[in-house]
């Protein structure tokens, strides 16, 4: 029977990053993926609608580790990302709108139409947000992460709310809301809630596009990240198995021996690195293993209830916004399209989601990659990708068919208030509600970050990549620095495994 140094559970981008680095270090590596395709939530689907390539779950790139790209020569393996510019477009019901990008003069003109005093305030906010993001980035590869390494003033900003941060610099409601959305993505909190300041800074931490905090698209869709990582891993000798669901981790005398697949195949390995959610790994795959009570309590109490959903729409034409008329290609079609007119609107969306199980007037972040990559859809067609909050996983009706239909209809009706042609332009739709994110991608509770990225669950309070079970490691987003497509959890786990195996060998 062939044995391996490391068996990796799951081919999400962190698992693949871990595999590639370990294989490059000369270790015998096998990746076990339960699905028939690689990438986990970092995937490009080509079989949903004929002629379309859809970034089904994750959809934009910023935090992917530049060191990882260089170390694995991912560009040689097909990875290519490009900046999204303009960056954001926020239409309003009264016919006004706000379009922001990399051109400072254009930004000043757009902001001045609301309040000339906010031009300087916006520049000051950008400087502060990029400063905070840069501070975070420099800690993302730390072996022993500690929130306490930041000074008291920085900690206070990160523990505070996104609203506090943006209100300190700008006064225009729509500008405040546009900036605050970065503090809300993926979290079940409103802009005035403590800790969303950290989420905002986290979304400014990326350097993948060569500029601090810039966001962009991966050519060919987000599956391009996973394909490049898988190609790199294979080039260094790693084996990658699909349709290879792990039934359990084999543990004897508190030491990992390998894994057993659902089909009965046993894979011997000196170490196991799990890209699965910590709860899935420690209470599921490693069930019955010795575990300290404090860790078991932490797993049970871990906040991992998501309130985000993904709605992908195939459109026969581009959205025609009342604020910027025309379904011909225009600059705002390339930007993130926000439905976020004010902080009060966003806070109410959260409160409604918490009390009613759905936001009648939700926060929406919409993307279209097809304006810059038309070959992702048939000629003249487009993909509108909608990330929506707040729609909690734990609804009373458990996401019945009627609930799904009503929520989809509500989101489309909300968009139609800004772009009236959208309902008639829809030719197909795909809804990924929180339970779908859980069942397809293993995102427990539908939480896209493997658990809330809020103080109390970040840095040293996230799960340690080394578990109390000898030879079992976590390499997914449940570890530092958490969610988004970054590769840092996979990198940190690979470095720990190499260091530990060298120590054992020597």
C-alpha positions in Angstrom: 0.0 0.0 0.0 1.4 3.4 -1.0 1.9 5.8 1.9 2.3 9.5 2.1 3.9 12.1 4.3 0.8 14.3 4.3 -2.9 13.6 3.4 -4.9 16.8 2.8 -8.6 16.8 3.3 -10.3 19.1 0.8 -9.1 20.9 -2.3 -10.2 24.4 -1.4 -7.6 27.0 -2.4 -6.0 26.7 1.1 -5.7 23.0 0.8 -4.2 23.2 -2.6 -1.7 25.9 -1.5 -0.7 23.7 1.4 -0.3 20.7 -0.9 1.8 22.6 -3.4 4.2 24.0 -0.8 4.6 20.7 0.9 5.2 18.9 -2.4 7.8 21.5 -3.3 9.5 20.9 0.0 9.9 17.3 -1.1 7.1 15.6 0.8 4.8 12.9 -0.5 1.4 14.6 -0.6 -2.1 13.4 -1.5 -5.2 15.7 -1.7 -8.6 14.0 -1.1 -11.5 16.0 -2.5 -15.1 14.8 -2.0 -16.5 16.6 -5.1 -15.9 15.8 -8.7 -14.1 19.1 -9.2 -11.4 21.0 -7.5 -11.4 24.3 -5.7 -14.1 24.2 -3.0 -15.7 27.6 -3.0 -13.0 29.0 -5.3 -14.5 27.5 -8.5 -15.6 28.4 -12.0 -18.7 26.4 -13.0 -19.2 25.7 -16.7 -22.1 23.3 -16.4 -24.8 25.5 -14.9 -25.9 27.2 -18.1 -24.6 26.4 -21.6 -21.9 28.8 -22.7 -21.5 30.4 -19.3 -18.5 30.3 -16.9 -19.7 31.3 -13.4 -17.7 32.1 -10.3 -20.3 30.3 -8.3 -19.2 31.3 -4.8 -16.1 33.5 -4.3 -16.0 36.1 -7.1 -13.3 38.7 -6.6 -9.6 38.7 -5.7 -7.5 41.0 -3.5 -6.0 39.0 -0.6 -4.2 36.2 -2.4 -0.7 36.1 -1.0 1.8 37.6 -3.4 4.6 35.5 -1.8 2.5 32.4 -2.7 2.1 33.5 -6.3 5.8 34.0 -6.6 6.9 31.0 -4.6 4.8 28.6 -6.7 5.2 30.5 -10.0 1.4 30.6 -10.3 1.5 32.8 -13.4 3.3 30.0 -15.2 0.4 27.8 -14.2 -2.2 30.1 -15.7 -3.1 32.5 -12.9 -3.8 36.0 -13.9 -5.7 38.7 -12.0 -6.5 42.3 -13.1 -7.8 45.3 -11.2 -11.4 46.2 -11.1 -11.7 49.8 -12.2 -13.9 51.7 -11.4 -14.0 50.2 -8.0 -17.6 50.9 -6.9 -20.9 52.3 -8.2 -23.7 53.2 -5.8 -26.9 54.3 -7.6 -29.7 56.0 -5.7 -33.4 56.0 -6.1 -33.5 59.8 -6.6 -31.5 59.5 -9.8 -28.1 60.4 -8.3 -25.2 58.1 -8.1 -21.6 57.7 -6.9 -18.8 56.2 -9.0 -15.4 55.8 -7.5 -12.2 54.4 -8.9 -8.4 54.9 -9.2 -8.6 58.3 -10.8 -8.4 60.9 -8.0 -9.7 63.8 -10.2 -12.8 61.8 -11.2 -13.4 60.8 -7.6 -13.2 64.4 -6.5 -15.8 65.4 -9.1 -18.1 62.6 -8.1 -17.9 63.3 -4.3 -18.1 67.1 -4.8 -21.6 66.7 -6.4 -22.7 65.7 -2.9 -20.3 67.6 -0.5 -17.0 69.2 -1.6 -15.8 68.9 2.0 -15.9 65.1 1.7 -13.2 65.1 -1.0 -10.4 65.6 1.5 -12.3 63.4 4.0 -12.4 60.6 1.5 -8.7 60.8 0.8 -8.0 60.8 4.6 -10.3 57.7 5.0 -8.5 55.9 2.2 -5.2 56.6 3.8 -6.4 55.3 7.2 -8.0 52.2 5.8 -5.0 51.3 3.7 -2.8 51.9 6.8 -4.9 49.5 8.8 -5.0 47.0 6.0 -1.2 47.1 5.6 -0.8 46.5 9.4 -3.0 43.4 9.2 -1.3 42.1 6.0 2.1 42.1 7.7 0.7 39.7 10.4 -1.1 37.3 8.2 1.8 34.8 7.9 2.8 35.0 11.6 3.4 31.6 13.1 2.0 32.8 16.5 -0.5 35.5 15.7 -1.3 38.0 18.4 -3.8 40.8 18.3 -1.9 42.4 21.2 1.0 43.3 18.8 -1.1 46.3 17.7 -0.9 49.5 19.7 -3.9 50.5 21.8 -5.2 53.0 19.3 -5.2 50.5 16.4 -6.9 47.9 18.6 -9.6 50.4 19.5 -10.3 51.1 15.8 -10.4 47.4 14.9 -12.7 46.6 17.8 -15.0 49.5 16.9 -17.6 49.8 14.2 -17.3 50.4 10.5 -19.7 53.3 11.0 -17.5 55.0 13.6 -14.5 54.7 11.2 -16.2 56.2 8.1 -18.2 58.8 10.0 -15.0 60.2 11.4 -13.9 61.2 7.9 -17.0 61.8 5.6 -20.5 63.1 6.0 -22.4 62.2 2.8 -24.7 59.2 3.6 -24.2 57.4 0.4 -20.4 57.7 0.6 -20.5 56.5 4.2 -22.5 53.5 3.3 -20.4 52.7 0.2 -17.2 52.6 2.3 -18.8 50.8 5.2 -19.9 47.8 3.2 -16.4 46.4 3.3 -16.9 46.1 7.1 -20.0 43.9 6.6 -19.2 41.4 3.9 -19.7 37.9 5.3 -20.5 38.9 8.8 -23.8 38.8 10.6 -23.5 42.3 12.0 -24.6 45.8 11.1 -22.3 48.8 10.4 -22.9 50.3 13.9 -21.9 47.0 15.6 -18.6 46.6 17.4 -15.9 44.6 15.5 -17.0 45.6 12.0 -14.0 48.0 12.0 -11.8 44.9 11.8 -13.8 43.4 8.9 -13.3 46.7 7.0 -9.6 46.7 7.6 -9.4 43.0 6.6 -10.9 43.9 3.2 -8.2 46.5 2.8 -5.3 44.1 3.6 -4.9 42.6 0.1 -1.9 43.2 -2.2 -2.7 40.8 -5.0 -3.3 43.6 -7.5 -0.1 45.5 -6.7 -1.9 48.2 -4.7 -2.9 48.0 -1.0 -6.6 47.2 -0.7 -7.3 47.0 -4.5 -9.7 44.4 -5.7 -10.0 42.7 -9.1 -11.0 39.7 -11.1 -9.2 36.5 -11.9 -9.1 35.8 -15.6 -11.5 32.9 -16.4 -13.2 33.2 -13.1 -12.1 32.3 -9.5 -11.5 28.8 -10.5 -8.4 30.1 -12.1 -6.8 30.4 -8.6 -7.6 26.8 -7.8 -6.5 25.5 -11.3 -3.1 27.2 -11.0 -2.6 25.9 -7.4 -3.5 22.4 -8.5 -1.2 22.6 -11.5 1.6 23.8 -9.3 1.0 21.0 -6.8 1.0 18.3 -9.4 4.2 19.7 -11.0 5.9 19.1 -7.7 4.6 15.6 -7.5 1.4 15.9 -5.4 -1.4 13.5 -6.1 -5.0 15.0 -6.2 -8.0 12.7 -6.0 -11.5 13.7 -6.8 -14.7 11.9 -5.7 -12.6 10.9 -2.7 -14.7 11.8 0.3 -12.9 11.2 3.6 -15.1 9.2 6.1 -12.8 9.5 9.0 -9.2 10.3 10.1 -7.4 7.3 11.5 -6.0 8.0 15.0 -4.3 5.5 17.3 -3.0 6.5 20.7 -3.6 10.2 19.9 -1.5 9.9 16.8 -2.7 10.3 13.2 -2.2 7.3 11.0 -4.0 8.5 7.8 -7.5 8.6 6.5 -10.2 6.2 5.3 -12.3 7.3 2.3 -16.1 6.7 2.0 -15.3 4.0 -0.7 -13.3 2.1 1.9 -9.8 3.0 0.6 -7.3 3.5 3.4 -4.5 6.0 2.9 -1.6 5.9 5.2 0.0 9.2 6.1 2.3 10.6 8.7 0.3 13.8 8.9 -3.2 15.0 8.0 -4.0 18.6 7.1 -7.7 19.4 7.0 -9.1 22.2 4.8 -12.5 21.5 6.2 -14.3 23.6 8.8 -12.8 23.0 12.3 -16.2 21.7 13.6 -16.3 19.2 10.7 -12.7 18.1 11.3 -12.6 17.9 15.1 -16.1 16.8 16.0 -16.8 14.8 12.8 -13.8 13.3 11.0 -11.8 13.0 14.2 -14.7 12.0 16.4 -13.7 9.9 19.4 -10.2 11.3 19.6 -8.9 12.6 22.9 -9.6 16.3 23.1 -9.3 18.8 26.0 -12.6 20.0 27.2 -11.7 23.7 26.5 -11.3 22.9 22.8 -14.5 20.9 22.6 -16.3 23.9 24.2 -14.7 26.3 21.8 -15.9 24.3 18.8 -19.4 24.1 20.1 -19.6 27.8 20.9 -17.8 28.9 17.7 -20.0 31.6 16.0 -20.4 30.2 12.5 -23.9 31.2 11.4 -23.9 32.9 8.1 -26.3 35.6 6.8 -25.1 35.9 3.2 -26.3 34.4 0.0 -25.2 34.3 -3.6 -27.6 34.9 -6.5 -26.2 34.5 -10.0 -28.2 35.8 -12.9 -27.8 35.3 -16.6 -28.8 38.5 -18.4 -29.8 39.1 -22.0 -28.5 42.7 -21.7 -26.6 45.0 -19.4 -28.5 46.6 -16.5 -30.0 50.0 -17.5 -29.6 52.2 -14.4 -32.0 55.1 -14.0 -29.1 57.1 -12.5 -26.8 56.4 -15.5 -29.1 55.4 -18.4 -28.3 53.0 -21.1 -27.7 49.3 -21.5 -24.7 50.0 -23.7 -21.3 49.3 -22.1 -20.3 52.0 -19.6 -17.7 52.4 -16.9 -20.1 51.7 -14.0 -20.9 48.3 -15.4 -17.3 47.2 -14.6 -17.6 48.3 -10.9 -18.9 46.8 -7.8 -22.6 47.8 -7.8 -23.9 48.6 -4.4 -27.4 48.9 -3.0 -26.4 50.8 0.1 -27.8 54.3 0.2 -27.0 55.1 3.9 -25.7 53.6 7.1 -29.2 53.6 8.6 -30.4 51.5 5.6 -27.6 49.0 6.2 -28.2 48.8 9.9 -31.9 48.3 9.4 -31.2 45.5 6.9 -29.2 43.7 9.6 -31.9 44.3 12.3 -34.6 43.0 9.9 -32.6 40.0 9.1 -32.1 39.2 12.7 -35.7 39.7 13.7 -37.6 38.6 10.6 -35.1 36.1 9.0 -34.7 38.2 5.9 -34.1 41.8 4.9 -36.9 43.3 2.8 -34.5 46.0 1.8 -31.2 44.1 1.7 -27.6 45.2 1.3 -26.5 44.1 -2.2 -23.0 43.9 -3.7 -23.2 43.1 -7.4 -20.4 42.2 -9.9 -20.2 41.7 -13.6 -17.0 40.2 -15.0 -18.4 39.8 -18.5 -17.9 43.5 -19.5 -14.2 42.9 -19.2 -14.3 39.2 -20.2 -17.1 38.7 -22.7 -16.1 35.1 -23.4 -17.4 34.1 -20.0 -20.9 34.2 -21.5 -22.5 33.7 -25.0 -22.3 36.7 -27.3 -24.2 39.7 -26.0 -25.0 38.0 -22.7 -23.8 38.8 -19.2 -23.5 37.4 -15.7 -24.7 39.5 -12.8 -23.4 38.0 -9.5 -25.2 39.3 -6.4 -23.9 38.9 -2.9 -26.8 39.7 -0.5 -27.3 40.2 3.2 -29.0 39.7 5.6 -30.6 36.2 5.1 -29.6 34.1 8.2 -28.9 30.3 7.9 -31.1 29.6 10.9 -34.5 30.8 9.5 -37.5 29.3 11.2 -38.8 27.8 8.0 -35.4 26.2 7.3 -35.2 27.7 3.8 -38.3 26.2 2.3 -39.0 26.4 -1.4 -41.4 29.2 -0.9 -38.8 31.1 1.1 -36.2 30.8 -1.6 -38.6 32.0 -4.3 -39.8 34.9 -2.2 -36.3 36.0 -1.3 -35.1 35.7 -4.9 -38.0 37.8 -6.0 -37.4 40.4 -3.3 -33.7 40.8 -4.3 -34.6 41.2 -8.0 -37.4 43.7 -7.2 -34.9 45.7 -5.1 -32.4 45.9 -8.0 -35.3 46.8 -10.3 -35.8 50.0 -8.3 -32.4 51.1 -9.6 -32.2 49.3 -13.0 -35.8 48.7 -14.2 -34.8 46.4 -17.1 -33.3 43.7 -14.9 -36.4 41.5 -14.4 -37.1 41.3 -18.1 -33.4 40.8 -18.9 -33.1 37.6 -16.7 -32.7 34.4 -18.7 -31.6 32.1 -15.9 -30.8 32.2 -12.2 -28.9 30.3 -9.6 -29.5 30.8 -5.9 -26.9 29.6 -3.3 -28.6 30.2 0.0 -26.7 29.6 3.3 -27.8 25.9 3.5 -26.5 25.4 -0.1 -23.2 27.0 0.8 -23.0 24.5 3.7 -24.0 21.4 1.7 -21.9 22.1 -1.4 -18.8 23.7 0.0 -18.8 22.5 3.6 -19.3 26.0 5.0 -20.8 25.1 8.3 -23.8 27.3 9.0 -23.4 28.9 5.6 -20.6 31.1 7.1 -18.2 32.0 4.2 -15.2 32.5 6.6 -15.4 29.3 8.6 -16.6 31.4 11.5 -17.2 35.1 12.2 -14.1 37.3 11.7 -14.8 39.5 14.7 -12.8 40.2 17.8 -12.9 37.1 20.0 -12.5 34.9 16.8 -9.4 36.5 15.2 -5.7 36.1 15.7 -4.8 34.0 18.7 -8.6 33.4 19.3 -8.9 31.6 15.9 -8.2 27.9 15.8 -4.6 26.9 16.2 -3.3 25.2 13.0 -1.7 22.5 15.3 -4.4 20.4 17.0 -3.9 18.4 20.3 -3.9 15.3 18.1 -0.4 14.5 17.1 0.0 14.9 13.3 -3.4 16.6 12.7 -3.3 20.1 11.4 -5.9 22.6 10.3 -5.2 24.5 7.0 -8.5 26.2 6.3 -10.1 29.6 7.0 -10.9 28.6 10.6 -7.3 29.4 11.4 -5.5 32.7 11.2 -6.0 35.0 9.3 -9.4 33.7 8.4 -11.6 34.1 5.4 -11.3 35.5 1.8 -9.2 33.9 -0.9 -5.7 34.5 0.5 -3.9 31.2 0.8 -2.3 32.3 4.1 -3.9 29.5 6.2 -2.6 26.9 3.7 0.9 28.6 3.7 1.1 28.7 7.5 0.0 25.1 7.9 2.6 23.9 5.3 5.4 25.8 7.0 4.4 24.2 10.4 4.2 20.7 9.0 7.6 21.0 7.3 9.1 22.4 10.5 7.6 19.7 12.6 8.6 16.8 10.3 12.1 18.1 10.1 12.3 18.2 13.9 10.9 14.7 14.2 13.3 13.4 11.5 16.4 15.1 13.1 
